[in-house]
Amino acid sequence: MTTVPRPATELSADEARRIALRAQGFLGAPDRRAGVRGVLRHLGAVQLDTISVLARSHELIPYARLGAVGRRTVEDAYWTEGHSFEYWSHAACILPVEEWPHFAFRRRAYRARPHWNHDLPDGAYDTVVKQLRAEGPLTATELGGAKNGGEWWDWSASKVAVERALMYGEVVCTERRGWKRVYDLAERAVPDDLLHDELDDTECLRRLVRLAGQALGIGTRADIADYHRLKGEQFDAVVVDSGLVPVTVEGWSKPAWADPLALASERRGRHRTTLLSPFDSLVWERARTERIFGFTHRLEAYVPKPKRVYGYFAMPLLSGGKLLGRVDPAREGSTLVARQVSLHGAKSVAPMAQALREAAEWVGCDSVRIERVDRPELTADLVRAVS
């Protein structure tokens, strides 16, 4: 049994919050020279999702940290020149291409035990691979169609085959085109030195635990393991040799680990005021968000409309290093509509107005309309502030 060292550092809850904010790129001046690719490499994973309200989540992630970077610039930074690939991490995520070797453990696990029950006709897998080899990068539609005609997961044989090849690592998703995955052979898409760098499971897990700890700054076992969807026992097996150090945090009921560089860094600087995607890695884990910010966050897009409390795609408001409210946005022509605004008090009005104005300008809207505020007495103040 591995012995975990006793914590050497005790931190206040406020120190832990600042460490988390700085590690995620929200405290201190952002590295604008590194741009979107710098954000991706710093975070290690940017989650993808089909929902698009203001913009898709993978666009909102760099916007929240860098400001109004062009949306075409975001896509180009992710996908051109082989800088990244899409694979299963926290969920479907864009990952820096240099992390390809560190997901070998997951590719091997999928080969040993496929995680879905789709049947695959004889020869379908080889047919898809041969077609990609002959024709180059293709979408599922170009491979013969993604659907059998039914709903949801009624995939065609070619779609099942190419997704299986993706899981195994024989095929790579190199970009999204009209939100469709574009598949190519790994032997073409991944640089040779990375493609053939097959690490054992322990090396992969140690690297991913260290990366998650660096991206979070500080976290519990569950926080760090969840970042790349590792199992608790996988975390336990490598954390001692990961480079992370054990710490205790005031008010946290469970042990924590921190990135030693985060502990040594100055925890000061300019705070970003912005709206966050619900899939932002600062807030994507609910228990952690409640523990650090005292903020209960839940995506309600899949909750029946009558049961929603905060709205379809409620985006938390970050300002001054705290979560001060949320807004459920929509777009109507050139107007950004705040369908439902939740504020923690009068102190939230000015930062919410600022965040709404900046978001509107970023997506090409020239006005903001406030529809409903959970504190009616603040409605007039918010309307004036966004005008």
C-alpha positions as a Markdown table, in Angstrom:
| # | Residue | x | y | z |
|---|---|---|---|---|
| 1 | Met | 0.0 | 0.0 | 0.0 |
| 2 | Thr | 1.3 | 3.5 | -0.9 |
| 3 | Thr | 1.8 | 5.8 | 2.0 |
| 4 | Val | 0.7 | 9.3 | 1.4 |
| 5 | Pro | 2.9 | 11.9 | 3.1 |
| 6 | Arg | 1.5 | 14.1 | 5.8 |
| 7 | Pro | 0.4 | 17.6 | 4.5 |
| 8 | Ala | 3.2 | 20.1 | 4.7 |
| 9 | Thr | 1.2 | 23.2 | 4.0 |
| 10 | Glu | -1.9 | 24.7 | 5.5 |
| 11 | Leu | -3.9 | 27.1 | 3.4 |
| 12 | Ser | -6.9 | 29.3 | 4.1 |
| 13 | Ala | -10.0 | 28.9 | 2.0 |
| 14 | Asp | -9.2 | 32.3 | 0.4 |
| 15 | Glu | -5.7 | 31.3 | -0.5 |
| 16 | Ala | -7.0 | 28.1 | -2.1 |
| 17 | Arg | -9.5 | 30.1 | -4.1 |
| 18 | Arg | -6.9 | 32.4 | -5.4 |
| 19 | Ile | -4.6 | 29.5 | -6.3 |
| 20 | Ala | -7.4 | 27.9 | -8.3 |
| 21 | Leu | -8.2 | 31.2 | -10.1 |
| 22 | Arg | -4.6 | 31.8 | -11.0 |
| 23 | Ala | -4.1 | 28.3 | -12.2 |
| 24 | Gln | -7.1 | 28.5 | -14.4 |
| 25 | Gly | -6.0 | 31.8 | -15.9 |
| 26 | Phe | -8.4 | 34.2 | -14.2 |
| 27 | Leu | -6.0 | 36.0 | -11.8 |
| 28 | Gly | -3.2 | 38.1 | -13.2 |
| 29 | Ala | -2.6 | 39.3 | -16.7 |
| 30 | Pro | -3.2 | 36.6 | -19.4 |
| 31 | Asp | -0.4 | 35.6 | -21.7 |
| 32 | Arg | -1.8 | 37.2 | -24.9 |
| 33 | Arg | 1.3 | 36.3 | -26.9 |
| 34 | Ala | 0.5 | 32.6 | -26.4 |
| 35 | Gly | -3.1 | 33.2 | -27.3 |
| 36 | Val | -5.7 | 30.5 | -27.7 |
| 37 | Arg | -3.1 | 27.8 | -28.1 |
| 38 | Gly | -1.5 | 29.0 | -24.8 |
| 39 | Val | -4.9 | 28.7 | -23.1 |
| 40 | Leu | -5.3 | 25.1 | -24.4 |
| 41 | Arg | -1.9 | 24.0 | -23.3 |
| 42 | His | -2.3 | 25.7 | -20.0 |
| 43 | Leu | -5.6 | 24.0 | -19.2 |
| 44 | Gly | -4.6 | 20.7 | -20.9 |
| 45 | Ala | -8.2 | 20.1 | -22.0 |
| 46 | Val | -11.0 | 22.2 | -23.4 |
| 47 | Gln | -14.4 | 20.6 | -23.3 |
| 48 | Leu | -16.7 | 20.5 | -26.4 |
| 49 | Asp | -20.4 | 20.6 | -26.4 |
| 50 | Thr | -23.2 | 20.8 | -29.0 |
| 51 | Ile | -25.0 | 23.6 | -27.3 |
| 52 | Ser | -24.5 | 27.0 | -28.9 |
| 53 | Val | -26.2 | 30.1 | -27.4 |
| 54 | Leu | -23.7 | 33.0 | -27.4 |
| 55 | Ala | -21.1 | 30.7 | -28.9 |
| 56 | Arg | -20.0 | 27.1 | -28.5 |
| 57 | Ser | -18.3 | 26.3 | -25.2 |
| 58 | His | -14.8 | 25.7 | -26.7 |
| 59 | Glu | -15.0 | 29.3 | -28.0 |
| 60 | Leu | -16.2 | 30.7 | -24.7 |
| 61 | Ile | -13.2 | 29.2 | -22.8 |
| 62 | Pro | -10.5 | 31.4 | -24.4 |
| 63 | Tyr | -12.8 | 34.3 | -24.5 |
| 64 | Ala | -13.3 | 34.2 | -20.8 |
| 65 | Arg | -9.6 | 34.4 | -20.2 |
| 66 | Leu | -8.3 | 36.5 | -23.1 |
| 67 | Gly | -11.2 | 38.8 | -23.9 |
| 68 | Ala | -12.7 | 39.4 | -27.4 |
| 69 | Val | -10.4 | 37.1 | -29.4 |
| 70 | Gly | -11.9 | 36.6 | -32.9 |
| 71 | Arg | -14.1 | 33.5 | -33.2 |
| 72 | Arg | -12.4 | 32.4 | -36.5 |
| 73 | Thr | -9.1 | 32.9 | -34.7 |
| 74 | Val | -10.2 | 30.5 | -32.0 |
| 75 | Glu | -11.1 | 27.8 | -34.5 |
| 76 | Asp | -7.9 | 28.2 | -36.5 |
| 77 | Ala | -5.8 | 28.1 | -33.3 |
| 78 | Tyr | -7.3 | 24.8 | -32.3 |
| 79 | Trp | -7.3 | 23.0 | -35.5 |
| 80 | Thr | -4.7 | 24.3 | -38.0 |
| 81 | Glu | -1.2 | 22.8 | -38.4 |
| 82 | Gly | -2.0 | 19.8 | -36.3 |
| 83 | His | -1.8 | 21.6 | -32.9 |
| 84 | Ser | -4.5 | 19.5 | -31.3 |
| 85 | Phe | -6.8 | 16.5 | -31.5 |
| 86 | Glu | -10.2 | 15.6 | -30.0 |
| 87 | Tyr | -10.5 | 12.7 | -27.6 |
| 88 | Trp | -12.2 | 11.5 | -24.5 |
| 89 | Ser | -10.8 | 13.3 | -21.4 |
| 90 | His | -13.2 | 15.0 | -19.0 |
| 91 | Ala | -15.7 | 14.5 | -21.8 |
| 92 | Ala | -15.2 | 15.1 | -25.5 |
| 93 | Cys | -12.3 | 17.6 | -25.3 |
| 94 | Ile | -9.8 | 19.4 | -27.5 |
| 95 | Leu | -6.4 | 18.3 | -26.3 |
| 96 | Pro | -2.9 | 19.5 | -27.2 |
| 97 | Val | -1.3 | 17.1 | -29.7 |
| 98 | Glu | 1.7 | 16.6 | -27.4 |
| 99 | Glu | -0.5 | 14.9 | -25.0 |
| 100 | Trp | -1.3 | 12.1 | -27.5 |
| 101 | Pro | 1.1 | 9.6 | -25.8 |
| 102 | His | -0.5 | 10.1 | -22.4 |
| 103 | Phe | -3.9 | 8.8 | -23.5 |
| 104 | Ala | -2.4 | 5.5 | -24.6 |
| 105 | Phe | -3.8 | 3.9 | -21.4 |
| 106 | Arg | -7.3 | 4.8 | -22.4 |
| 107 | Arg | -6.9 | 3.6 | -26.0 |
| 108 | Arg | -5.6 | 0.3 | -24.7 |
| 109 | Ala | -8.6 | 0.1 | -22.3 |
| 110 | Tyr | -11.1 | 0.7 | -25.1 |
| 111 | Arg | -9.4 | -2.0 | -27.2 |
| 112 | Ala | -9.7 | -4.4 | -24.4 |
| 113 | Arg | -13.3 | -3.6 | -23.6 |
| 114 | Pro | -15.4 | -1.4 | -26.0 |
| 115 | His | -17.8 | 0.7 | -24.0 |
| 116 | Trp | -20.8 | 0.6 | -26.2 |
| 117 | Asn | -23.1 | -2.1 | -27.5 |
| 118 | His | -23.4 | -1.2 | -31.2 |
| 119 | Asp | -23.1 | -4.2 | -33.4 |
| 120 | Leu | -20.5 | -3.9 | -36.2 |
| 121 | Pro | -20.9 | -6.0 | -39.5 |
| 122 | Asp | -17.9 | -8.0 | -40.6 |
| 123 | Gly | -15.5 | -5.9 | -42.6 |
| 124 | Ala | -17.0 | -2.5 | -41.7 |
| 125 | Tyr | -14.1 | -1.4 | -39.6 |
| 126 | Asp | -11.5 | -2.3 | -42.3 |
| 127 | Thr | -13.6 | -0.6 | -45.0 |
| 128 | Val | -13.6 | 2.7 | -43.1 |
| 129 | Val | -9.9 | 2.6 | -42.5 |
| 130 | Lys | -9.1 | 1.8 | -46.1 |
| 131 | Gln | -11.4 | 4.6 | -47.3 |
| 132 | Leu | -9.6 | 7.2 | -45.0 |
| 133 | Arg | -6.3 | 5.9 | -46.3 |
| 134 | Ala | -7.3 | 6.3 | -49.9 |
| 135 | Glu | -9.3 | 9.6 | -49.7 |
| 136 | Gly | -7.9 | 11.5 | -46.8 |
| 137 | Pro | -9.7 | 13.3 | -44.0 |
| 138 | Leu | -13.5 | 12.7 | -44.1 |
| 139 | Thr | -16.7 | 13.2 | -42.0 |
| 140 | Ala | -19.0 | 10.4 | -41.1 |
| 141 | Thr | -21.4 | 11.6 | -43.8 |
| 142 | Glu | -18.6 | 11.4 | -46.4 |
| 143 | Leu | -17.8 | 7.9 | -45.1 |
| 144 | Gly | -21.3 | 6.7 | -46.1 |
| 145 | Gly | -23.6 | 8.4 | -43.7 |
| 146 | Ala | -23.7 | 8.8 | -39.9 |
| 147 | Lys | -27.3 | 7.6 | -39.3 |
| 148 | Asn | -29.5 | 4.6 | -40.1 |
| 149 | Gly | -32.5 | 6.9 | -40.1 |
| 150 | Gly | -33.5 | 6.7 | -36.5 |
| 151 | Glu | -32.9 | 9.1 | -33.6 |
| 152 | Trp | -30.0 | 9.7 | -31.2 |
| 153 | Trp | -27.6 | 6.7 | -31.2 |
| 154 | Asp | -29.0 | 5.0 | -34.3 |
| 155 | Trp | -25.6 | 5.1 | -36.0 |
| 156 | Ser | -24.8 | 3.6 | -39.3 |
| 157 | Ala | -22.2 | 0.9 | -39.6 |
| 158 | Ser | -19.6 | 3.3 | -40.9 |
| 159 | Lys | -20.2 | 5.7 | -38.1 |
| 160 | Val | -19.9 | 2.9 | -35.5 |
| 161 | Ala | -16.7 | 1.7 | -37.2 |
| 162 | Val | -15.0 | 5.1 | -37.4 |
| 163 | Glu | -15.9 | 6.0 | -33.8 |
| 164 | Arg | -14.4 | 2.6 | -32.7 |
| 165 | Ala | -11.3 | 3.4 | -34.7 |
| 166 | Leu | -11.2 | 6.8 | -32.9 |
| 167 | Met | -11.4 | 5.2 | -29.5 |
| 168 | Tyr | -8.7 | 2.7 | -30.4 |
| 169 | Gly | -6.4 | 5.4 | -31.7 |
| 170 | Glu | -6.1 | 4.2 | -35.3 |
| 171 | Val | -8.1 | 7.3 | -36.3 |
| 172 | Val | -8.0 | 10.8 | -35.0 |
| 173 | Cys | -10.5 | 13.6 | -35.0 |
| 174 | Thr | -8.5 | 16.5 | -36.3 |
| 175 | Glu | -11.2 | 19.2 | -36.5 |
| 176 | Arg | -14.9 | 20.0 | -36.4 |
| 177 | Arg | -16.5 | 21.0 | -39.7 |
| 178 | Gly | -20.0 | 22.4 | -39.3 |
| 179 | Trp | -19.9 | 20.6 | -35.9 |
| 180 | Lys | -19.2 | 17.3 | -37.7 |
| 181 | Arg | -16.0 | 15.4 | -36.7 |
| 182 | Val | -13.4 | 15.2 | -39.4 |
| 183 | Tyr | -11.5 | 11.9 | -39.1 |
| 184 | Asp | -8.1 | 11.0 | -40.4 |
| 185 | Leu | -5.6 | 8.2 | -39.8 |
| 186 | Ala | -3.4 | 8.7 | -36.8 |
| 187 | Glu | -0.4 | 7.8 | -38.8 |
| 188 | Arg | -1.0 | 11.0 | -40.9 |
| 189 | Ala | -2.3 | 13.3 | -38.2 |
| 190 | Val | 0.0 | 12.7 | -35.3 |
| 191 | Pro | 3.7 | 13.5 | -35.5 |
| 192 | Asp | 5.9 | 10.4 | -35.7 |
| 193 | Asp | 7.7 | 11.0 | -32.5 |
| 194 | Leu | 4.4 | 11.3 | -30.6 |
| 195 | Leu | 2.6 | 8.5 | -32.4 |
| 196 | His | 5.1 | 5.9 | -31.6 |
| 197 | Asp | 5.8 | 7.1 | -28.0 |
| 198 | Glu | 3.8 | 4.4 | -26.3 |
| 199 | Leu | 4.0 | 4.9 | -22.6 |
| 200 | Asp | 2.9 | 2.4 | -20.0 |
| 201 | Asp | -0.3 | 3.0 | -17.9 |
| 202 | Thr | 1.6 | 4.2 | -14.9 |
| 203 | Glu | 3.5 | 6.8 | -16.9 |
| 204 | Cys | 0.3 | 8.0 | -18.6 |
| 205 | Leu | -1.6 | 8.3 | -15.3 |
| 206 | Arg | 1.3 | 10.1 | -13.5 |
| 207 | Arg | 1.4 | 12.7 | -16.3 |
| 208 | Leu | -2.3 | 13.2 | -16.4 |
| 209 | Val | -2.6 | 13.6 | -12.6 |
| 210 | Arg | 0.3 | 16.1 | -12.7 |
| 211 | Leu | -1.3 | 18.0 | -15.5 |
| 212 | Ala | -4.7 | 18.1 | -13.8 |
| 213 | Gly | -3.1 | 19.3 | -10.6 |
| 214 | Gln | -1.3 | 22.1 | -12.5 |
| 215 | Ala | -4.4 | 23.2 | -14.3 |
| 216 | Leu | -6.5 | 23.2 | -11.1 |
| 217 | Gly | -3.7 | 24.6 | -8.9 |
| 218 | Ile | -5.2 | 22.8 | -5.9 |
| 219 | Gly | -7.7 | 20.0 | -5.5 |
| 220 | Thr | -9.0 | 17.0 | -3.7 |
| 221 | Arg | -8.5 | 13.4 | -4.9 |
| 222 | Ala | -11.9 | 13.6 | -6.6 |
| 223 | Asp | -11.2 | 17.0 | -8.2 |
| 224 | Ile | -7.9 | 16.0 | -9.7 |
| 225 | Ala | -9.1 | 12.5 | -10.8 |
| 226 | Asp | -12.2 | 14.0 | -12.4 |
| 227 | Tyr | -10.3 | 16.4 | -14.6 |
| 228 | His | -9.4 | 13.7 | -17.1 |
| 229 | Arg | -12.0 | 11.2 | -15.8 |
| 230 | Leu | -9.6 | 8.9 | -14.0 |
| 231 | Lys | -10.6 | 6.5 | -11.3 |
| 232 | Gly | -9.8 | 7.2 | -7.7 |
| 233 | Glu | -7.6 | 4.1 | -7.5 |
| 234 | Gln | -5.7 | 5.3 | -10.6 |
| 235 | Phe | -5.0 | 8.6 | -8.8 |
| 236 | Asp | -3.9 | 6.8 | -5.7 |
| 237 | Ala | -1.4 | 4.7 | -7.6 |
| 238 | Val | 0.6 | 7.6 | -8.9 |
| 239 | Val | -0.1 | 10.8 | -6.8 |
| 240 | Val | 3.0 | 10.3 | -4.6 |
| 241 | Asp | 5.3 | 10.3 | -7.7 |
| 242 | Ser | 3.3 | 13.0 | -9.6 |
| 243 | Gly | 5.1 | 16.0 | -8.3 |
| 244 | Leu | 2.0 | 17.3 | -6.5 |
| 245 | Val | 2.3 | 18.1 | -2.8 |
| 246 | Pro | -0.2 | 17.3 | -0.1 |
| 247 | Val | -1.9 | 20.3 | 1.6 |
| 248 | Thr | -4.8 | 21.0 | 4.0 |
| 249 | Val | -7.3 | 23.7 | 3.3 |
| 250 | Glu | -9.4 | 25.5 | 5.9 |
| 251 | Gly | -13.0 | 24.3 | 5.7 |
| 252 | Trp | -12.2 | 21.4 | 3.3 |
| 253 | Ser | -13.2 | 18.1 | 4.8 |
| 254 | Lys | -10.9 | 16.0 | 2.6 |
| 255 | Pro | -7.2 | 16.0 | 1.9 |
| 256 | Ala | -5.9 | 18.0 | -1.0 |
| 257 | Trp | -2.9 | 18.2 | -3.3 |
| 258 | Ala | -1.4 | 21.3 | -4.9 |
| 259 | Asp | 1.0 | 22.2 | -7.7 |
| 260 | Pro | 4.2 | 23.4 | -5.9 |
| 261 | Leu | 4.7 | 26.1 | -8.5 |
| 262 | Ala | 1.2 | 27.4 | -7.7 |
| 263 | Leu | 2.1 | 27.5 | -4.0 |
| 264 | Ala | 5.2 | 29.5 | -4.8 |
| 265 | Ser | 3.5 | 31.9 | -7.2 |
| 266 | Glu | 2.2 | 35.3 | -6.1 |
| 267 | Arg | -1.5 | 35.1 | -5.7 |
| 268 | Arg | -2.3 | 38.7 | -6.8 |
| 269 | Gly | -3.1 | 40.4 | -10.0 |
| 270 | Arg | -6.0 | 41.7 | -12.0 |
| 271 | His | -9.3 | 39.7 | -11.7 |
| 272 | Arg | -11.2 | 39.0 | -14.9 |
| 273 | Thr | -14.9 | 40.0 | -15.1 |
| 274 | Thr | -16.6 | 37.6 | -17.5 |
| 275 | Leu | -19.4 | 35.1 | -18.1 |
| 276 | Leu | -18.4 | 31.5 | -17.9 |
| 277 | Ser | -19.5 | 28.6 | -20.0 |
| 278 | Pro | -21.1 | 25.9 | -17.8 |
| 279 | Phe | -18.5 | 23.6 | -19.3 |
| 280 | Asp | -15.6 | 25.8 | -18.2 |
| 281 | Ser | -13.0 | 23.8 | -16.2 |
| 282 | Leu | -13.2 | 26.4 | -13.4 |
| 283 | Val | -16.7 | 25.3 | -12.7 |
| 284 | Trp | -17.4 | 22.0 | -14.5 |
| 285 | Glu | -17.2 | 20.0 | -11.2 |
| 286 | Arg | -20.2 | 20.9 | -9.1 |
| 287 | Ala | -18.9 | 19.8 | -5.6 |
| 288 | Arg | -15.6 | 21.7 | -6.2 |
| 289 | Thr | -17.5 | 24.9 | -7.3 |
| 290 | Glu | -19.6 | 24.8 | -4.2 |
| 291 | Arg | -16.6 | 24.2 | -1.9 |
| 292 | Ile | -14.4 | 26.9 | -3.4 |
| 293 | Phe | -17.0 | 29.6 | -4.3 |
| 294 | Gly | -20.0 | 28.7 | -2.2 |
| 295 | Phe | -21.9 | 28.7 | -5.5 |
| 296 | Thr | -24.3 | 25.9 | -6.6 |
| 297 | His | -24.1 | 25.4 | -10.3 |
| 298 | Arg | -26.1 | 23.1 | -12.4 |
| 299 | Leu | -26.7 | 22.9 | -16.2 |
| 300 | Glu | -30.4 | 22.9 | -16.8 |
| 301 | Ala | -30.4 | 22.4 | -20.5 |
| 302 | Tyr | -31.6 | 18.9 | -20.1 |
| 303 | Val | -34.1 | 19.7 | -17.3 |
| 304 | Pro | -37.8 | 20.0 | -18.4 |
| 305 | Lys | -38.5 | 23.7 | -18.9 |
| 306 | Pro | -41.1 | 24.0 | -16.0 |
| 307 | Lys | -38.5 | 22.7 | -13.6 |
| 308 | Arg | -35.7 | 25.0 | -14.5 |
| 309 | Val | -34.6 | 27.4 | -11.8 |
| 310 | Tyr | -31.9 | 29.5 | -13.6 |
| 311 | Gly | -32.5 | 28.8 | -17.3 |
| 312 | Tyr | -31.5 | 26.7 | -20.2 |
| 313 | Phe | -27.8 | 27.7 | -20.4 |
| 314 | Ala | -27.2 | 29.7 | -17.3 |
| 315 | Met | -23.7 | 31.2 | -17.4 |
| 316 | Pro | -22.0 | 32.1 | -14.0 |
| 317 | Leu | -20.7 | 35.6 | -13.6 |
| 318 | Leu | -17.1 | 35.8 | -12.4 |
| 319 | Ser | -15.9 | 39.1 | -11.0 |
| 320 | Gly | -13.4 | 40.0 | -8.3 |
| 321 | Gly | -12.5 | 36.3 | -8.0 |
| 322 | Lys | -16.0 | 35.4 | -6.9 |
| 323 | Leu | -19.1 | 34.0 | -8.6 |
| 324 | Leu | -21.7 | 36.8 | -8.1 |
| 325 | Gly | -24.7 | 35.6 | -10.2 |
| 326 | Arg | -25.7 | 34.0 | -13.5 |
| 327 | Val | -27.5 | 34.8 | -16.7 |
| 328 | Asp | -29.4 | 32.7 | -19.2 |
| 329 | Pro | -28.6 | 34.4 | -22.5 |
| 330 | Ala | -30.1 | 34.2 | -26.0 |
| 331 | Arg | -29.6 | 36.1 | -29.3 |
| 332 | Glu | -32.3 | 37.8 | -31.3 |
| 333 | Gly | -30.8 | 39.4 | -34.4 |
| 334 | Ser | -28.3 | 42.0 | -33.2 |
| 335 | Thr | -29.7 | 41.9 | -29.6 |
| 336 | Leu | -28.3 | 39.9 | -26.8 |
| 337 | Val | -31.2 | 38.9 | -24.6 |
| 338 | Ala | -30.7 | 38.3 | -20.9 |
| 339 | Arg | -33.8 | 36.0 | -20.5 |
| 340 | Gln | -33.2 | 35.4 | -16.8 |
| 341 | Val | -30.7 | 37.2 | -14.6 |
| 342 | Ser | -29.8 | 36.0 | -11.0 |
| 343 | Leu | -27.9 | 38.5 | -8.9 |
| 344 | His | -26.4 | 38.1 | -5.4 |
| 345 | Gly | -27.1 | 41.6 | -4.6 |
| 346 | Ala | -26.6 | 45.2 | -5.6 |
| 347 | Lys | -22.8 | 44.7 | -5.8 |
| 348 | Ser | -23.5 | 42.3 | -8.7 |
| 349 | Val | -25.2 | 44.9 | -11.0 |
| 350 | Ala | -22.1 | 46.7 | -12.4 |
| 351 | Pro | -20.1 | 43.5 | -13.1 |
| 352 | Met | -23.1 | 41.8 | -14.7 |
| 353 | Ala | -23.7 | 44.8 | -16.9 |
| 354 | Gln | -20.0 | 44.9 | -17.9 |
| 355 | Ala | -20.0 | 41.2 | -18.7 |
| 356 | Leu | -23.2 | 41.4 | -20.8 |
| 357 | Arg | -21.9 | 44.4 | -22.8 |
| 358 | Glu | -18.6 | 42.8 | -23.5 |
| 359 | Ala | -20.2 | 39.5 | -24.5 |
| 360 | Ala | -22.7 | 41.3 | -26.8 |
| 361 | Glu | -19.9 | 43.1 | -28.6 |
| 362 | Trp | -17.9 | 39.9 | -29.0 |
| 363 | Val | -20.7 | 38.0 | -30.7 |
| 364 | Gly | -21.7 | 41.0 | -32.9 |
| 365 | Cys | -24.7 | 42.3 | -31.0 |
| 366 | Asp | -25.2 | 46.1 | -30.6 |
| 367 | Ser | -27.7 | 46.0 | -27.8 |
| 368 | Val | -28.7 | 44.1 | -24.6 |
| 369 | Arg | -32.2 | 43.5 | -23.4 |
| 370 | Ile | -33.0 | 42.5 | -19.9 |
| 371 | Glu | -36.1 | 40.3 | -19.6 |
| 372 | Arg | -36.3 | 39.1 | -16.0 |
| 373 | Val | -34.2 | 39.7 | -12.9 |
| 374 | Asp | -34.7 | 37.5 | -9.8 |
| 375 | Arg | -34.4 | 40.6 | -7.7 |
| 376 | Pro | -37.0 | 42.9 | -9.3 |
| 377 | Glu | -35.8 | 45.9 | -7.2 |
| 378 | Leu | -32.5 | 45.7 | -9.1 |
| 379 | Thr | -34.0 | 45.5 | -12.6 |
| 380 | Ala | -34.0 | 49.3 | -13.3 |
| 381 | Asp | -30.4 | 49.6 | -12.1 |
| 382 | Leu | -29.3 | 46.8 | -14.4 |
| 383 | Val | -31.1 | 48.1 | -17.4 |
| 384 | Arg | -29.5 | 51.5 | -16.9 |
| 385 | Ala | -26.1 | 50.0 | -16.4 |
| 386 | Val | -26.2 | 48.0 | -19.7 |
| 387 | Ser | -27.6 | 50.9 | -21.8 |
